[in-house]
């Protein structure tokens, strides 16, 4: 009998047929070294690779797995939906139910379903330009809004992970109307609108950035952005692809008393609302959304938008994400942050842990990160040693120091115990790491 392929064998084969052997750059392990791990299955808080090794998962498919992997009720709903067909190219009931759930939980009046976060932000920018008749877009350095050409200027996430200084393939004229500002810099925002206010169609920001590591907005910063956009006739777009339905049950970072209340004009969603399937959305005020075709002249379309399987998975996930699920999620995150902080402190590793609700990340060798420049100044090279020590002990972390750590409501005492056992050795590895390694 032929043995199943190992991760190394699969990676070798993938290199022959896919650029870098992966279908999303951060998976390639370029920032941490070694061979990417090919997973076979997931259950609750755990992943099992093709070699039979089991790991506590702290990636969670980069955020969507709020309830953990292979939740039985989500699987049952998806299996039932699959028996009725996988795609129709027509409207279907699950997309209406998911849209109703999003509208009921968030500040948006109307929502359009799409298939990826990139598609959501791209469409939101087009809509803002169509609504205002203006061209310029304001974004913040280190905020990642998908691989939209105009928004890759000083993006975080995989761009900084791979050390890419620019983005070949994006013509200069495409980013000429993109104004990039330092995050959390009130004066820079005021100055940009003072100079270009009549030309700015929108300002887009991650509600709580998580693609340069977690860098929360300073108190009142999002409220300032909302107010200055209203004052200048621009739209305020809150990118909640990461935060939406993860940090609060309401789906919006600015509700539920988590931070000061503020209401964006357009919101983008993704990840959790798809329940692990390719689904995303953008929504907003009725007068803005009604500019979309077929009601208005701003065109947007997608063959698989509102796919019945993805919308079923997303709706079931949101229905199951009750107050108790968020309590378990937040408690697991808080305990994990305590464990990591204690282990690093015990080994004398200078660090700071920053969080946005249950999303968090570790910055190495610095004591704060309020913007992209400060995040980039960390000793990210320490993370490589830490990552591999944790991996060897059965804990799967994001393969980049610039990404969030994600827990789920399924991270129980057993999962946390595995992590706790792995941390002392990993912290020592980080402490002993050399910059050249």
C-alpha positions in Angstrom: 0.0 0.0 0.0 1.3 3.4 -0.9 1.9 5.7 2.1 0.1 9.1 2.1 2.3 12.0 1.1 4.1 14.0 3.8 4.0 17.8 4.2 7.5 18.0 2.6 6.4 15.8 -0.3 3.2 17.8 -0.9 5.2 21.1 -0.7 7.7 19.8 -3.2 4.8 19.0 -5.6 3.1 22.3 -4.9 6.2 24.2 -5.8 6.0 22.7 -9.3 2.5 23.9 -9.9 1.9 27.0 -7.7 4.0 30.1 -7.1 5.9 29.5 -3.9 4.0 26.3 -3.4 1.1 28.2 -1.7 -2.1 30.0 -2.6 -1.6 32.8 -0.1 1.9 34.1 0.6 2.0 34.0 4.5 1.4 30.3 4.4 4.9 29.8 2.8 6.7 30.1 6.1 9.2 32.6 4.5 9.2 34.7 7.7 9.9 31.8 10.0 11.7 29.3 7.8 11.0 25.6 7.3 8.5 23.7 5.4 4.8 24.7 5.5 2.6 22.3 7.4 -0.1 20.7 5.3 -3.2 20.0 7.4 -5.6 17.1 6.9 -8.4 17.9 9.4 -9.5 20.1 12.2 -11.8 19.5 15.2 -12.6 22.1 17.9 -9.4 23.8 18.9 -7.1 21.2 17.2 -5.6 20.6 13.8 -4.1 17.3 12.5 -1.5 17.4 9.7 -0.9 14.9 6.9 1.8 13.3 9.0 -0.5 12.6 11.9 0.8 15.3 14.2 -1.8 17.2 16.3 -1.6 20.9 17.1 -3.6 23.4 19.2 -4.6 25.9 16.5 -4.1 29.6 17.1 -4.7 30.7 13.5 -8.3 29.6 13.2 -8.2 30.0 9.4 -7.1 33.6 10.1 -10.2 34.4 12.2 -13.3 32.7 10.8 -13.4 29.7 13.2 -15.1 31.5 16.1 -16.7 28.2 17.3 -13.7 26.0 16.5 -13.2 23.6 13.6 -15.9 21.2 12.3 -18.6 22.4 14.7 -21.3 19.6 14.5 -24.3 22.0 14.1 -22.5 24.0 11.3 -21.5 20.7 9.6 -25.1 19.4 9.8 -26.5 22.6 8.3 -23.9 22.6 5.5 -24.4 18.9 4.7 -28.2 19.5 4.5 -27.7 22.5 2.2 -25.3 20.6 -0.1 -27.9 18.0 -0.7 -30.1 20.7 -2.4 -27.3 21.9 -4.7 -24.1 23.9 -4.4 -24.7 26.9 -6.5 -27.7 28.2 -8.5 -26.8 31.6 -10.0 -30.1 32.8 -8.7 -31.3 34.3 -5.4 -31.9 31.7 -2.6 -33.3 31.8 0.9 -30.0 31.5 2.9 -28.6 34.7 1.4 -31.7 36.6 2.6 -31.5 35.1 6.0 -27.8 35.9 6.4 -28.4 39.5 5.2 -31.2 39.9 7.6 -29.0 38.7 10.5 -26.2 41.1 9.6 -28.6 44.1 9.3 -30.2 43.2 12.6 -26.9 43.1 14.5 -25.0 46.0 12.9 -25.5 49.7 12.1 -26.0 49.0 8.4 -29.4 49.5 6.7 -28.6 47.3 3.7 -25.9 44.8 2.7 -24.5 43.2 -0.5 -22.9 39.8 -0.2 -19.6 39.0 -2.0 -17.0 36.2 -1.8 -13.9 37.8 -0.2 -12.8 40.6 2.0 -10.8 42.0 -0.9 -14.0 42.1 -3.0 -15.8 43.8 -0.2 -13.3 46.6 0.3 -12.8 47.1 -3.5 -16.6 47.5 -3.9 -16.9 49.8 -0.9 -14.3 52.1 -2.4 -16.0 52.1 -5.8 -19.3 52.9 -4.1 -17.9 55.8 -2.1 -16.4 57.3 -5.3 -19.7 56.9 -7.1 -21.6 58.4 -4.2 -19.4 61.4 -3.7 -18.2 62.0 -7.2 -14.7 62.3 -5.8 -11.5 60.3 -6.3 -9.1 60.4 -3.4 -9.0 57.7 -0.7 -7.4 58.1 2.7 -6.0 55.0 4.4 -3.5 54.3 7.2 0.0 52.8 6.9 -0.1 49.2 8.2 -3.8 48.7 7.6 -4.4 45.9 5.1 -7.7 46.0 3.1 -7.1 43.1 0.8 -5.0 43.1 -2.4 -6.9 45.9 -4.0 -4.4 47.8 -6.2 -5.2 51.3 -4.8 -5.0 50.0 -1.2 -1.7 48.1 -1.2 0.2 51.3 -0.5 2.0 50.7 2.8 -0.2 47.8 3.5 0.6 45.5 6.5 0.0 41.7 6.6 1.8 39.6 4.1 3.4 42.6 2.4 5.4 43.5 5.5 5.9 39.9 6.4 7.7 39.2 3.2 9.5 42.5 3.2 8.1 43.7 -0.1 9.1 47.4 -0.5 6.5 48.2 -3.2 4.0 46.3 -5.2 5.1 45.6 -8.8 2.1 45.3 -11.1 0.4 48.3 -9.5 0.9 51.4 -11.7 1.8 54.6 -10.0 -1.3 56.3 -11.3 -3.5 53.8 -9.6 -2.2 54.8 -6.1 -1.8 58.5 -7.0 -5.2 59.1 -5.4 -4.4 57.2 -2.3 -3.4 59.3 0.7 -1.5 57.2 3.3 -1.3 58.5 6.9 0.3 57.3 10.1 -2.3 55.4 12.2 -3.5 57.1 15.4 -2.2 60.5 14.2 -5.0 63.0 14.6 -3.0 65.9 13.3 -2.1 64.1 10.1 -5.8 63.3 9.5 -6.8 67.0 10.1 -4.0 68.2 7.8 -4.9 65.8 5.0 -8.6 66.8 5.0 -7.5 70.5 5.3 -5.5 70.1 2.1 -7.6 67.6 0.1 -11.0 67.7 1.7 -13.0 68.6 -1.4 -11.4 65.7 -3.3 -11.6 62.9 -0.7 -14.3 60.3 -1.5 -13.7 58.3 1.7 -11.5 57.3 4.5 -11.0 53.6 5.1 -9.6 52.0 8.3 -9.5 48.7 10.0 -11.8 49.3 13.0 -9.0 47.8 15.2 -6.0 47.1 13.0 -4.8 43.5 13.1 -2.5 43.2 10.1 0.6 44.9 11.5 0.0 43.0 14.7 -2.9 44.3 16.8 -2.6 48.1 17.1 -5.8 49.4 18.7 -7.2 52.8 17.9 -6.4 55.4 20.6 -9.5 56.4 22.6 -11.7 58.6 20.5 -9.7 58.1 17.3 -12.4 56.3 15.3 -15.0 58.9 16.5 -12.7 61.6 15.2 -12.5 59.8 11.8 -16.2 59.5 11.6 -16.8 63.2 12.5 -14.1 64.6 10.2 -15.6 62.6 7.3 -19.1 63.9 7.9 -17.7 67.5 8.2 -16.0 67.2 4.8 -18.7 65.3 2.9 -16.6 62.1 2.6 -17.7 58.6 3.6 -16.2 56.7 6.5 -15.6 53.1 5.7 -14.9 50.8 8.7 -13.2 47.6 7.6 -14.4 44.9 10.0 -13.4 41.9 8.0 -11.4 40.8 11.0 -13.2 42.4 13.9 -16.8 41.9 12.7 -18.6 39.3 14.8 -15.4 38.3 16.5 -14.8 41.0 19.1 -18.5 41.6 19.8 -21.7 39.7 19.2 -23.1 42.9 17.6 -20.6 42.5 14.7 -19.4 46.1 15.0 -16.4 47.3 17.0 -18.1 50.5 18.0 -21.2 49.0 19.7 -21.9 47.2 23.0 -19.9 49.7 25.0 -16.6 48.0 24.0 -15.4 51.4 22.8 -17.0 54.8 22.4 -20.0 54.6 20.1 -19.5 55.7 16.5 -21.3 54.8 13.3 -19.6 54.4 9.9 -21.2 55.1 6.6 -20.1 51.8 5.1 -18.8 48.6 6.8 -17.0 45.6 5.3 -17.4 42.2 6.8 -15.8 38.8 6.2 -14.3 35.8 8.0 -16.7 34.9 10.9 -19.8 35.8 8.8 -18.8 33.0 6.4 -18.3 30.3 9.0 -15.2 29.1 7.3 -16.5 29.4 3.8 -15.6 32.1 1.2 -18.1 34.8 2.0 -17.9 38.5 2.8 -20.1 41.5 2.6 -20.3 45.3 2.6 -23.2 47.4 3.8 -24.1 50.8 4.9 -26.6 53.6 4.9 -29.6 53.0 2.7 -29.0 56.2 0.6 -25.4 55.0 -0.1 -26.2 51.4 -0.8 -29.1 52.3 -3.1 -26.5 53.6 -5.6 -25.6 50.0 -6.4 -26.9 48.3 -9.5 -29.6 47.3 -10.2 -31.1 50.2 -8.2 -28.4 52.7 -9.0 -25.6 53.2 -11.5 -22.6 51.8 -9.5 -22.0 48.4 -10.9 -20.9 45.4 -8.8 -21.5 41.7 -9.4 -20.3 38.2 -8.5 -21.2 34.8 -9.8 -20.8 33.1 -6.4 -22.0 36.0 -4.3 -24.6 34.8 -1.8 -23.6 31.1 -2.4 -26.2 28.9 -0.6 -23.5 26.8 1.1 -21.4 29.7 2.4 -24.4 31.7 3.5 -25.8 28.6 5.4 -22.5 28.1 7.2 -22.3 31.8 8.0 -25.8 32.1 9.3 -25.5 29.0 11.4 -22.2 30.2 12.9 -23.8 33.6 13.8 -26.8 32.0 15.3 -24.6 29.8 17.5 -22.4 32.7 18.6 -24.4 33.5 21.7 -23.3 35.4 24.8 -21.9 32.2 26.4 -19.8 31.5 23.3 -18.2 35.0 23.5 -17.6 34.5 27.2 -15.7 31.3 26.6 -13.8 33.0 23.7 -12.8 36.1 25.7 -11.9 34.0 28.8 -9.6 31.7 26.7 -8.0 34.7 25.1 -7.4 36.5 28.4 -5.8 33.3 29.9 -3.6 32.7 26.9 -2.4 36.3 27.0 -1.5 35.9 30.7 0.3 32.6 30.0 2.4 34.1 27.1 3.2 37.3 29.0 4.3 35.4 32.1 6.5 33.0 30.1 8.3 35.8 28.2 8.7 37.9 31.4 10.2 35.0 33.2 12.9 34.7 30.5 13.5 38.5 30.4 12.2 39.0 26.9 11.1 42.6 26.4 7.7 42.5 24.8 4.3 44.1 24.7 1.0 42.2 24.3 -1.7 44.2 22.5 -5.3 43.2 22.0 -8.6 44.3 20.4 -11.1 42.2 22.3 -10.1 38.6 22.0 -7.7 39.3 19.0 -4.2 39.8 20.2 -0.5 39.7 19.2 2.9 40.0 20.7 5.4 42.7 19.8 9.0 41.7 20.4 11.8 43.9 22.0 9.6 47.0 22.3 7.2 48.3 24.9 4.4 49.8 22.7 3.2 49.9 19.1 0.8 52.7 18.2 1.4 52.8 14.5 3.1 50.9 11.6 6.5 52.4 12.1 6.6 51.3 15.7 5.3 47.9 14.8 8.1 47.4 12.2 10.7 48.4 14.8 10.1 45.3 16.8 12.6 42.4 17.0 10.6 40.2 14.8 13.6 37.8 14.4 12.9 36.5 17.9 9.6 35.2 16.7 11.2 32.6 14.4 12.8 30.7 17.3 9.6 31.1 19.4 7.4 29.9 16.5 9.4 26.7 15.9 9.7 25.8 19.5 5.9 26.1 19.9 5.3 24.1 16.6 7.6 21.3 17.9 5.5 21.2 21.0 2.2 20.9 19.1 1.1 24.5 19.0 0.4 26.1 15.6 0.9 29.8 15.6 0.6 32.4 12.8 3.8 32.0 10.7 4.5 35.8 11.0 5.1 38.2 13.9 2.9 40.7 12.2 -0.3 38.6 12.4 -3.0 38.2 15.0 -3.4 35.2 17.2 -6.9 33.8 17.1 -8.6 31.6 19.7 -12.1 30.0 19.5 -14.9 29.2 21.9 -13.6 25.6 21.7 -10.2 26.4 23.3 -10.8 24.6 26.6 -8.6 23.6 29.5 -6.9 20.8 27.5 -5.9 23.2 24.7 -4.6 25.8 27.1 -2.7 23.2 29.1 -0.8 22.1 25.9 0.1 25.7 25.2 1.2 26.3 28.8 3.5 23.3 28.7 5.1 24.6 25.4 5.7 28.2 26.5 8.7 28.0 28.8 11.0 26.4 26.2 9.7 28.7 23.5 10.3 31.7 25.6 13.9 30.6 26.3 14.4 30.1 22.5 13.2 33.7 21.9 15.5 35.0 24.6 18.5 33.2 23.2 17.7 34.0 19.5 20.2 36.0 17.5 19.2 38.6 14.9 21.0 36.7 12.1 19.0 33.5 12.8 
